[in-house]
Amino acid sequence: MAPEVHKPGLPTLHHMNHAQSQRVLWLLEEMGIEYNLVLHRRNEQTQRAPPELKAIHPLGKAPVLVTKDGMAIAETSAIMTYLLRTYDTEGKFTSKDWLLDEQVVSFAGTSLGTSTMVILLFEMIVKVSPWPFSFITKALKAQVTKGFTDPEIQSGLAYIQSMLGDKAWFNGETLGYTDFIVSWPLDVIAQRNYADLAEYPKLLAWRERVLEREAWKAALEKGNGYDLTTW
């Protein structure tokens, strides 16, 4: 954990490298509010969260947001909802279409998230399988990707692109909750080459806009690594 000077009366984000807490860090930078940041690192052998996170929240995972009142909030969606409802006093990120938000956010966290998790688990199993079991696990992975995860991810990306349409952001002309949530599964897919985003030009352009935002760049600089191919 990196040493930090904490200011009282501010929310504190517990952030881990190569993790989805990067999108919470991005949101904080976009909101332009003061916050404390505590950096944690994955175990290099297991890629699991460090044990000290258990002292912050029973789940022992990142992200965790400790509010200015000392309440620890886990889970990205809950953290983002709290931040937006508490600090977005001018309604800068207010949803323009709550039903679109509900549909895309739910899909990204369940259907699309499940597909990426399945293929990720098979990749990890192949990585740790000794010969000759590695030959078997590689064959199983190939069948799963061909018959399940590839088609599911492709149809999922087509669906999300259709919900984006011709808008700059899912929230229209300005960023909103859905944009922050969707960034994680699309980063996993893009970085791990689970699909070619060039086949989904509107999504590709959306992601390029994200990567060019000053708040995104600032979040990367303040974080401690965001390489999703390390697992």
N, C-alpha and C positions, 0 to 999 in steps of 0.2 A: 504494500500500500504506500503510495507516495505521500510524503508529508505535506500537509495543507494548513494554511492559516484560516481558521473558520471565523466568520463574522456572525454574531448572534442575531436572531430574528429573521434569518433567511432560510429558505428550503435548502436541503442538502441532497444532492444526487450521488448515490453509490453506483459507480459505473465500472464495467469490466471490459477488458480488451476483447476484440473480435466477437462482439455480442450485440444483441438487439437493443441494448440500452443506448447505442449510438443515436438512434432516432429520438430518444428522449432528450439527449444532449442537444441534438439539432433543434428540437422544439424550444428548449430553453433559450438557445441563442436567437432564434427567430423572434421570440417574445421580448427579448431585450431586457429581461429582469435580472436582478442580482441573485446569485445563488452560490452555495458552496459545492465543491466537487471533490469527491474522494475516489481515487483510482485504485481498482483491484486488478489482479492478473490471474488468468487461468493457470491451473497446474499444467506444466508443459508436457507431462507424460499422459495424464488422464484427460486433459482439456476441461476438467471440472472446475467449478467455482472454488475459491479459497475458503478455508473453514471460518475465517473471521467474519464472513458475511452472515453466518448463523447467529452471530451476536447482534446483528442489526435487525434481522427478520427470521422467523422460524424456517422459512423455505430455503434460506441460504443461497439465494440466487440474485443476479442483477438483471434488471435495474431494481433498486429500492430508493424511494424518495422519503426522506424524513422531513416532515413539515416543520414550519417554524414553531409549532406547538409541541413537537416531539413525537408525532404519530408516524409510524413507519408504514408506508404503502408499497405493496408489491404489485406486480403485473403491469405491463406497459399501458394497456388501455385504461386501467384505473388511474395510473399516475397522470397520463395525459388529460383525462377527464377532470381530475382534480386541478391540475395546473390551469387549464383553460377556464374552468368555472371560477377559480379563485383570482387569477391574475389578468385574464383577458377582459379587463373592465370596459374597454372601448369596443369590444365585439369585433376585433380585427379578424379573428379566425372563426367567427360564427358561421355555422352551417347554412348554406344556401338551399340545400336539398337533403333534409334529414333522412328521407327514405332511401336515397342513393347511398348515403353514408352507411346506414344500417346494412344494406345489402352487400356492399363491397367490403366493408370491414369484417362482417361475419364470414363472407366467402374467403377472404384473405387469411383469416385466422383458423379456419376449419378445413374446408375442402382443399384449397391450394396449399395451406400449411401442412396438411396431412401428407399430400403427395410428395412435397419436398423432404419431409421428415422420413418417409419410408425409404426413398432412394438414398438419403444421407446415412441412415442406419445400415443399409446394405453395403454402402461404401466403407463404412467403419468396420463392419464384420469382415469384409474381404481383406482389409488392411491388417487385421490382427489374426487372421486364420493361417495356421501353418500348412505347409504342403503335407498331404495331398488335398486337405480340406479346402485350401484356397481355390483349387480348380473347381470344386463343387460350388462354393459360394459365388465365384465369378459367374458361373453358368446360371445360377439362380438369379443373381443380380441382372444379368442380361435379359432373362425372361420377364422379370418384374418390370424393368424399365420399358421393354418393348410392348408388353401387354397391358401395363397399368399406368405407371407414373408418367411416361412420355405423353401418351394421349391425354391424360388428365391435366398435365401442366399446359399443354398446348391449347386445349379447349378453355382452360382457366384464363390464360393470357388473352385469348380472343374475347372472352367475356368481359374481363376487366378493361380491355381496350375499348370495347363497345360502350361501356359505362363512362369512360373518359370522353369519348367522342372527339369533337373538335375543340374542346376547351383547353386552356393552358394548364389548368389544375382541375382536380376532381371537384373542387369547390367553386369552380368558375374562373374568374380573373384573379382571385386571391387564394392563397394556401388555406387549407382546412384540415380538420382532423383526419380525414381519409388519406390525404397525401402523406402525412407522417406515418400512419399505420402501414400503408402499402409499400413504403420504401424498403422495409425489411425483407419480405418475401421476394421482391423483385431484385434486391441486391444479392440474396442467396442464389437465385436462379441465374443471374448474370455472371456473378463471380465464379460459380461452380460449373458454368456451362451446361445447365440443365435444359436450356433452350436458347435459340438465337433470337435476341430481341430485335434484330434487324428485320425479322419477319413480322414484327408488330411495330411499324414505324411511329405510330402515335405514342405508344408506351416508351419507345426508345427516346423520342424527343422529350417526353415528360421527364425521364430519368436524367437526361443530359441537362435539362433545366435545373433539376435538383442539384446535380454535381457542380454547377456553376454558381450556385447561391453563396453569398459571402457567409451566411450563417452556417451553411453546411461545411464550408472550408474551415471556419473557426471551430466548429465542433470536432472536426478531424484533428486539428492542431491541439486542442485541449484534451482529447482522448488519448488512449495509449495503444492504439492499433485497431485496424478494422479490415483484417484480411480473413475473409470467410472461407478460404481454402486451407487453412491451417488445421482444421479438425480432422 
